[in-house]
Amino acid sequence: MRRWLREALPDLSEEVRDDLLVCATELVSNAVRHARPLPGGEVCVAYALGPSDVEVRVFDGGSRTHPHVCAVNLDSAHGRGMFIVSKLSADWGARTLGDGSQEVWARIPVR
């Protein structure tokens, strides 16, 4: 996924690309760890490049909980993903789709 995004968006600055890759990795990790997979046992990743930002979207089979930013415990190995996404992105969100699947996205400014 990281290589695919890197190759698909070669004209992004290194800083923007790094922020995008970290956010995408965190969103995919959360989908794998906390949600059901889509049919076929997968999660799906998409991106959209606009004039002022690049957006990454991760689709999964849905979850009982909605993604949220937790209080950060620096001694813990877990629980910082959405905090990191919230700091690196201009905006992020999640929504449950009609079939019960879930879309989580992050928007990174193109500087």
C-alpha positions in Angstrom: 0.0 0.0 0.0 2.8 2.4 0.9 4.7 1.7 -2.3 1.5 2.0 -4.4 0.7 5.4 -2.9 4.4 6.6 -3.3 4.4 5.5 -7.0 0.9 6.9 -7.7 1.8 10.3 -6.3 5.4 11.0 -7.3 5.0 14.8 -7.5 4.1 15.4 -3.9 6.8 16.9 -1.7 8.6 14.5 0.5 7.0 16.0 3.6 3.4 15.7 2.3 4.1 12.2 1.0 5.5 11.1 4.4 2.5 12.6 6.2 0.2 10.8 3.8 1.9 7.5 4.2 1.9 7.7 8.0 -1.8 8.5 8.0 -2.6 5.7 5.5 -0.6 3.2 7.5 -2.4 4.2 10.7 -5.9 4.0 9.0 -5.2 0.6 7.5 -3.7 -0.7 10.8 -6.8 0.4 12.6 -9.1 -1.2 10.0 -7.2 -4.5 10.4 -7.1 -4.4 14.1 -10.5 -3.0 15.0 -12.9 -3.7 12.1 -14.3 -6.5 10.2 -12.8 -7.0 6.7 -14.8 -6.4 3.5 -16.0 -9.5 1.6 -13.0 -11.4 0.5 -11.1 -10.6 3.7 -9.7 -7.3 2.6 -9.7 -3.6 3.3 -9.6 -1.1 0.4 -7.5 2.0 0.1 -8.2 4.9 -2.3 -6.8 8.4 -2.7 -7.8 11.6 -4.4 -5.5 14.4 -5.3 -7.0 17.9 -5.3 -5.5 21.3 -5.9 -5.0 22.0 -2.2 -4.9 18.6 -0.5 -4.6 14.8 -1.0 -7.1 12.6 0.6 -6.6 8.9 1.6 -9.7 6.7 2.3 -9.8 3.3 3.9 -12.8 1.1 3.6 -13.5 -1.9 5.8 -16.4 -4.1 6.8 -17.4 -2.0 9.7 -17.0 -2.0 13.4 -19.0 -1.6 16.6 -17.0 1.5 17.5 -16.4 4.6 15.6 -12.8 5.8 15.1 -11.8 8.4 17.7 -8.8 10.1 19.2 -7.9 8.6 22.5 -6.0 10.2 25.4 -2.4 9.4 24.6 -0.4 7.2 26.9 3.3 7.6 25.8 4.2 4.4 27.7 1.7 2.3 25.7 2.5 0.6 22.4 -1.1 1.2 21.2 -3.7 3.9 21.1 -1.9 6.7 19.3 -3.0 6.0 15.7 -5.9 8.5 15.4 -4.0 11.0 17.5 -1.2 10.9 15.0 -3.7 11.2 12.1 -5.4 14.2 13.8 -2.0 16.0 14.1 -0.8 15.2 10.5 -4.0 15.9 8.6 -6.0 19.0 8.1 -9.2 17.0 8.7 -10.3 13.4 9.1 -13.5 11.6 9.6 -15.4 8.3 9.4 -18.8 7.2 8.3 -20.8 4.0 8.2 -22.1 3.2 4.7 -25.5 1.7 3.9 -24.2 -1.8 3.7 -22.6 -1.5 7.2 -19.1 -1.1 5.9 -17.1 1.9 7.1 -15.0 4.6 5.4 -12.3 6.4 7.3 -10.5 9.3 5.6 -7.8 11.8 6.2 -7.0 15.0 4.2 -3.4 16.2 4.0 -2.7 19.7 2.8 -0.5 20.0 -0.3 2.0 22.6 0.9 
